[in-house]
Amino acid sequence: MKKSKKLKQESDSPLETLRIDRTELNQDQFAMKCGIPRATYQRWITGKTEARLTLSQVKKLCLELSIKDVQELPDNF
């Protein structure tokens, strides 16, 4: 018997919630594809530091999350 797809995780971080809801990537894969160091991504989603993305990172992040318009990003992003 095949195992069912594992349950989606929950997070207080809007960025982490988007990653979980819109991709099949784990945190490491997502951070790497977006050009964000893993440790930096971890600090962002835990609230230890505020995310300050470069334009290149924003573009990659939107691509990975299938976001076509910046208006789709949550206000508390």
Buried (B, 14 or more C-beta within 10 A) or exposed (E): EEEEEEEEEEBEBBBBBBBBEEBEBEBEBBBBBBBBEEEBBBBBBEEEEEBEBEEEBBEBBBEBBEBEEEEEBEEEE
